[in-house]
């Protein structure tokens, strides 16, 4: 399972999310009830915090994906028009 932290540490997409921005972003999403966090014990290691999308978070994700898809379609149209 690929964790958010591991995927960001590999290489953030176009510097979109720096590692130092991860936890403030997660806390902000939690404050809006988009995420639920839970501490979990690890064998002999420090506790780890796990985040899960809430129903409200899933609705917000769907809304933002729809907005993003509309944006990318518009950009594609502009790019296609510039190649004519």
FILUMZA-487774 format. One record per residue (C-alpha): x, y, z. Coordinates in steps of 0.25 Angstrom, whole numbers, plus 5000, padded with zeros to 4 digits. Layout:
N
- X | Y | Z
- X | Y | Z
...
END
This chain:
84
- X | Y | Z
- 5000 | 5000 | 5000
- 5006 | 5013 | 4996
- 5004 | 5024 | 5007
- 5003 | 5039 | 5004
- 5016 | 5042 | 5011
- 5024 | 5032 | 5002
- 5018 | 5036 | 4989
- 5021 | 5051 | 4992
- 5035 | 5048 | 4997
- 5038 | 5041 | 4984
- 5035 | 5053 | 4976
- 5024 | 5063 | 4977
- 5017 | 5066 | 4964
- 5022 | 5079 | 4959
- 5025 | 5083 | 4973
- 5010 | 5084 | 4976
- 5011 | 5079 | 4990
- 5024 | 5080 | 4998
- 5027 | 5071 | 5009
- 5026 | 5082 | 5020
- 5012 | 5085 | 5015
- 5006 | 5071 | 5017
- 5002 | 5071 | 5031
- 4996 | 5085 | 5031
- 4988 | 5081 | 5019
- 4983 | 5068 | 5026
- 4980 | 5076 | 5039
- 4972 | 5086 | 5031
- 4964 | 5075 | 5024
- 4962 | 5069 | 5037
- 4956 | 5082 | 5043
- 4946 | 5082 | 5031
- 4942 | 5068 | 5034
- 4947 | 5063 | 5021
- 4957 | 5053 | 5029
- 4957 | 5046 | 5041
- 4970 | 5043 | 5048
- 4973 | 5032 | 5058
- 4986 | 5029 | 5065
- 4991 | 5014 | 5065
- 5002 | 5007 | 5073
- 5013 | 5001 | 5065
- 5021 | 4989 | 5070
- 5033 | 4996 | 5078
- 5032 | 5009 | 5069
- 5025 | 5022 | 5072
- 5010 | 5023 | 5069
- 5006 | 5026 | 5055
- 4994 | 5035 | 5051
- 4985 | 5029 | 5040
- 4975 | 5038 | 5032
- 4962 | 5033 | 5026
- 4953 | 5040 | 5017
- 4939 | 5043 | 5023
- 4926 | 5042 | 5015
- 4927 | 5058 | 5015
- 4941 | 5056 | 5009
- 4937 | 5047 | 4998
- 4926 | 5056 | 4994
- 4936 | 5068 | 4994
- 4946 | 5059 | 4986
- 4936 | 5056 | 4976
- 4932 | 5071 | 4974
- 4946 | 5075 | 4973
- 4949 | 5064 | 4963
- 4938 | 5069 | 4954
- 4943 | 5083 | 4955
- 4957 | 5078 | 4951
- 4952 | 5070 | 4940
- 4945 | 5082 | 4934
- 4957 | 5090 | 4935
- 4966 | 5079 | 4928
- 4956 | 5078 | 4917
- 4956 | 5093 | 4915
- 4972 | 5093 | 4915
- 4971 | 5081 | 4905
- 4962 | 5089 | 4896
- 4972 | 5101 | 4896
- 4984 | 5092 | 4893
- 4977 | 5085 | 4882
- 4973 | 5098 | 4876
- 4987 | 5103 | 4876
- 4992 | 5091 | 4868
- 4982 | 5094 | 4856
END
